[in-house]
Amino acid sequence: MKAVYVTGPNTNEWVEVDRPAVGPHDVLLKIKACGICGSDAMYSQIGGIPPRQGATPLGHEPAAEVAEVGADVDGLAVGDHVVIDTMAFTDGLLGSGGAQGALSEYVVVRDAEPGRQLKVIPKDIPWEVAALNEPMAVALHAVNRTEPRPGDKVVIFGAGPIGLGALLGYRRRGASHIVVVDLIPSRLEKALQIGADAVINSADEDVAARLVELHGDGSSMMVRGVRSGTDIFLDAAGAPVIPATVAGIAKQGATLGIVAVHKKPVELDFGSILTTELTIVFAMGYPTEIFEVTEDIIENWQKYALIISDKLPFDRALDALALAQTPGAADKVVVTFE
């Protein structure tokens, strides 16, 4: 069968591999869709992940159909539609340094346990939307790390897939007003379609002044100046200016969550931040959220579908990887196997 591998620095190629054999405790999955992640570009740039440097299978945002069930596996049937915990494979992280990747026709789940690696979903959920389950779990973990309370006012920097997923996550947790900040008008329009209460184009608007207008004046005796009444800020963009911007406009007791990858050190003036008692938290992966987010996707799949910008067939998977790596060319690319 065909699969996509990183075979060297900045080199992705088709590789012919054997279809996995299925034992009595295993489940064979026919991959039906797989999203392209920013980390796929990083894996490509460095030539793969040790110990499989030069031969790393790609694809860690899959949705699949059960193709074969081992004799000793209960709770799954051929034809079931499933989403997958790619971190629960016994042969390594699926598509992130493990023995298998989801940019291939089939994947085998060794020692399969329904509810641990796999969750069955309704068959009316489009495959490309089901493939959002993994990145949306990342977004939900970022939401959970900021510990939102019903009625909180939230600002999300970055209207990419994680930022938009966080928008849906904060709405689910009862946020009263959500603002999305970005530089690209089409992304801001999509944020409004998905449910943002307001958007700010930081290229031509004064973010601080606009947030005071939207979330009220958060200044106090201890924290003076232009301060927003925002309760939670989430950095889903990774622009170096964002943490300092938040520190300069946050009210006392606000929270800043960082889910974006910052590729360079960020400088913060702790002296000026001290009086704000700003809480800064970081979020990575999805310790508990991989199937927690699934129910919301099932209930609101039409909104999640808006996050997808491009769908390419499996025979164009290399083009999909290149498209996703091109700045400004696409927001969320999903490979489909129909």
C-alpha positions in Angstrom: 0.0 0.0 0.0 1.0 3.6 -0.4 2.1 5.9 2.4 3.8 9.3 2.8 7.2 9.4 4.6 9.7 12.0 5.4 12.8 10.6 3.8 15.3 13.4 4.3 15.5 17.1 5.2 12.7 18.9 3.4 11.9 15.8 1.5 8.5 14.0 1.6 8.0 11.0 -0.7 5.6 8.2 -1.5 6.7 4.9 0.0 5.3 1.4 -0.8 4.8 -0.5 2.5 3.1 -3.7 3.5 -0.6 -3.6 4.6 -0.5 -4.3 8.3 -1.3 -7.8 9.5 -4.1 -8.1 12.1 -3.8 -10.2 15.2 -6.6 -11.3 17.6 -6.2 -8.2 19.8 -5.9 -5.7 16.9 -8.1 -3.5 14.7 -7.4 -2.6 11.1 -8.5 0.9 10.1 -9.0 2.1 6.6 -8.1 5.8 6.7 -10.8 8.1 5.3 -9.3 11.5 6.0 -6.2 13.1 7.6 -5.5 16.7 8.4 -2.2 18.4 7.8 -0.6 19.9 10.9 2.0 22.6 11.2 4.2 20.0 13.0 4.3 18.0 9.8 6.3 20.8 8.2 8.7 20.8 11.2 9.1 17.0 10.8 9.9 17.5 7.2 12.4 20.3 7.8 14.5 18.2 10.2 14.3 15.1 8.0 12.0 13.1 10.3 12.0 12.1 14.0 14.6 9.8 15.7 14.9 6.9 15.8 13.2 7.0 12.3 15.2 9.9 10.9 15.0 9.6 7.2 12.1 7.2 7.2 9.3 8.8 9.3 5.7 8.1 8.4 3.5 11.2 8.4 -0.1 11.9 9.4 -1.5 12.3 12.9 -5.0 13.9 12.4 -7.0 10.9 11.1 -10.6 9.7 10.8 -11.1 6.1 9.8 -13.5 3.2 9.1 -13.0 -0.1 10.8 -11.9 -2.6 8.2 -11.1 -5.7 10.3 -11.6 -6.6 14.0 -9.5 -9.2 15.8 -11.3 -12.1 17.3 -10.6 -11.0 20.9 -11.7 -7.4 20.5 -15.2 -6.4 21.7 -17.1 -3.2 21.2 -16.2 -2.5 17.6 -17.6 -3.8 14.3 -16.5 -3.7 10.7 -17.9 -0.5 9.1 -17.8 1.6 12.3 -16.6 5.2 11.8 -14.0 6.2 14.4 -11.8 9.0 15.6 -8.4 8.1 17.0 -6.2 8.9 19.9 -2.9 9.0 18.1 -0.9 9.2 21.4 -2.3 5.8 22.6 -0.7 3.5 20.0 1.6 0.8 21.4 4.1 1.2 18.5 4.7 4.9 19.1 2.9 8.1 18.4 0.9 7.7 15.1 2.4 10.1 12.5 4.7 11.7 15.1 7.7 9.3 15.2 5.9 6.0 15.6 6.0 3.1 13.3 2.9 4.2 11.4 1.4 7.3 10.0 -2.2 8.2 8.9 -1.2 9.5 5.5 -1.4 5.8 4.4 -4.2 3.6 3.2 -4.4 1.4 6.3 -3.3 1.7 10.0 -3.4 -1.1 12.6 -4.2 -0.5 16.2 -2.4 -3.1 18.3 -4.0 -4.2 21.6 -7.1 -2.2 20.7 -9.5 -1.1 23.4 -12.6 1.0 22.5 -12.5 4.2 24.4 -8.7 4.2 24.7 -7.5 4.5 21.2 -10.8 4.6 19.3 -14.2 6.3 19.7 -17.1 5.4 17.4 -18.9 8.4 15.8 -22.2 8.7 13.9 -21.9 7.9 10.2 -23.4 11.2 9.1 -20.4 13.2 10.2 -18.3 14.1 7.1 -14.9 12.4 7.1 -13.0 15.7 6.8 -14.8 17.1 9.8 -14.1 14.0 11.9 -10.4 14.4 11.0 -10.5 17.7 13.0 -10.9 15.8 16.3 -7.2 15.7 17.1 -6.4 19.5 16.6 -9.7 20.4 18.2 -8.6 18.4 21.3 -5.5 20.6 21.3 -7.6 23.7 21.2 -9.9 22.4 24.0 -7.0 21.7 26.2 -5.8 25.3 25.7 -9.3 26.4 26.8 -9.3 24.1 29.8 -5.9 25.3 30.9 -7.2 28.9 31.2 -10.0 27.7 33.5 -12.8 29.8 32.0 -15.9 30.5 34.1 -19.4 31.2 32.8 -19.7 34.8 31.9 -16.0 35.4 31.2 -14.9 37.8 28.5 -12.3 36.3 26.2 -9.9 37.5 23.5 -8.3 35.0 21.1 -5.2 36.1 19.1 -5.1 34.1 15.9 -8.0 32.8 13.7 -6.3 29.7 12.5 -7.6 26.2 13.2 -6.6 26.2 16.9 -7.9 29.7 17.5 -11.2 28.9 15.9 -11.4 25.6 17.8 -10.8 27.5 21.0 -13.6 29.9 20.0 -16.0 27.0 20.0 -14.5 25.6 23.2 -15.0 28.9 25.1 -18.5 29.2 23.8 -19.2 25.6 25.1 -17.8 26.7 28.5 -20.1 29.6 28.8 -18.0 32.7 27.8 -20.3 35.7 27.5 -18.3 37.6 24.9 -15.5 36.4 22.6 -13.3 38.6 20.5 -11.0 37.2 17.8 -7.9 39.2 16.7 -6.1 38.6 13.4 -4.4 40.3 10.4 -6.3 38.6 7.6 -9.8 39.7 6.8 -11.0 36.3 5.5 -10.0 34.7 8.7 -11.9 37.3 10.7 -15.0 36.8 8.6 -14.8 33.1 9.3 -14.5 33.7 13.0 -17.7 35.7 12.8 -19.4 32.9 10.9 -18.3 30.4 13.6 -19.6 32.5 16.4 -17.3 35.3 17.5 -19.1 38.3 19.0 -16.6 40.7 17.5 -13.3 40.7 15.6 -10.4 43.1 15.5 -8.0 43.5 12.5 -4.8 44.3 14.3 -3.2 45.7 11.1 -5.5 48.7 11.1 -7.2 48.9 14.5 -6.0 50.0 17.9 -6.4 46.7 19.8 -6.2 48.2 23.3 -8.8 50.9 22.6 -11.1 48.5 20.8 -11.0 46.0 23.7 -11.8 48.7 26.2 -14.8 49.6 24.1 -15.9 45.9 23.8 -15.0 44.6 27.3 -15.1 47.7 29.4 -12.5 49.6 31.4 -10.3 47.3 33.5 -8.1 49.9 35.1 -7.9 50.2 38.9 -5.9 51.8 41.6 -3.3 49.1 41.3 -3.3 48.8 37.5 -3.6 52.2 35.7 -3.7 53.2 32.1 -5.6 51.7 29.2 -6.7 48.4 30.6 -9.3 46.0 29.1 -12.0 44.3 31.2 -11.0 41.0 29.4 -10.8 38.0 31.7 -8.9 35.6 29.5 -6.5 36.2 26.6 -5.4 33.2 24.5 -2.3 33.4 22.2 -3.1 31.0 19.3 -0.9 33.0 16.8 2.6 32.9 18.1 3.5 36.5 17.1 6.3 37.8 19.4 4.3 41.0 20.1 1.3 39.3 21.6 2.5 38.4 25.2 3.8 42.0 25.7 0.6 43.5 24.2 -1.5 41.4 26.7 0.8 42.4 29.6 0.3 46.0 28.7 -3.5 45.9 28.6 -4.5 43.2 31.0 -6.6 44.1 34.1 -5.6 42.8 37.5 -6.2 39.1 37.8 -6.5 38.3 34.1 -5.2 35.1 32.5 -3.0 34.7 29.5 -2.9 31.3 27.8 -0.2 30.3 25.4 -1.0 27.5 22.9 0.9 28.9 19.9 4.5 27.8 19.2 6.9 30.8 19.7 10.1 30.1 17.7 12.1 32.8 19.4 12.5 34.0 23.0 9.8 36.5 24.2 10.8 39.4 26.4 8.4 40.4 29.2 8.8 43.3 31.7 8.0 41.5 35.0 8.3 44.7 36.9 5.4 46.3 35.1 3.4 43.0 35.1 3.8 42.5 38.9 0.8 44.7 39.9 -1.5 43.0 37.4 -1.0 39.6 39.1 -1.4 38.2 35.5 -1.6 34.4 35.4 0.3 32.9 32.5 -0.4 29.3 31.5 0.9 27.1 28.7 -1.0 24.4 26.8 0.4 21.5 24.7 -1.3 18.4 23.4 -4.5 16.9 24.9 -4.0 15.0 28.1 -7.7 14.3 28.6 -9.5 16.1 25.8 -9.1 13.8 22.8 -12.6 12.3 23.1 -14.1 15.1 25.3 -14.2 17.3 22.2 -15.8 14.6 20.0 -19.3 15.1 21.4 -19.2 18.8 20.6 -18.0 18.1 17.0 -20.9 15.7 16.6 -23.4 18.2 17.8 -22.0 21.2 15.9 -20.2 19.7 13.0 -21.4 22.3 10.5 -19.5 25.0 12.5 -16.4 22.9 12.7 -16.6 22.3 8.9 -16.0 26.0 8.4 -12.5 25.7 9.8 -11.5 23.6 6.8 -10.1 25.7 3.9 -8.9 23.0 1.5 -9.6 19.3 0.7 -7.2 17.3 -1.5 -7.5 13.6 -2.5 -5.0 11.1 -1.1 -3.1 10.9 -4.4 -2.3 14.6 -4.0 -1.1 14.2 -0.4 2.4 15.6 -1.3 0.7 18.7 -2.8 -1.4 19.0 0.4 1.7 19.1 2.5 3.3 21.7 0.3 0.1 23.8 0.3 -0.1 23.7 4.1 3.5 24.8 4.4 3.1 27.8 2.1 2.4 30.9 4.3 -0.9 32.5 3.5 -2.0 29.9 1.0 -4.4 27.8 3.2 -5.8 27.8 6.7 -6.6 24.1 7.2 -5.8 21.4 4.7 -7.4 17.9 4.9 -6.5 14.9 2.8 -9.5 12.7 1.9 -9.4 9.1 0.8 -12.7 8.7 -1.1 
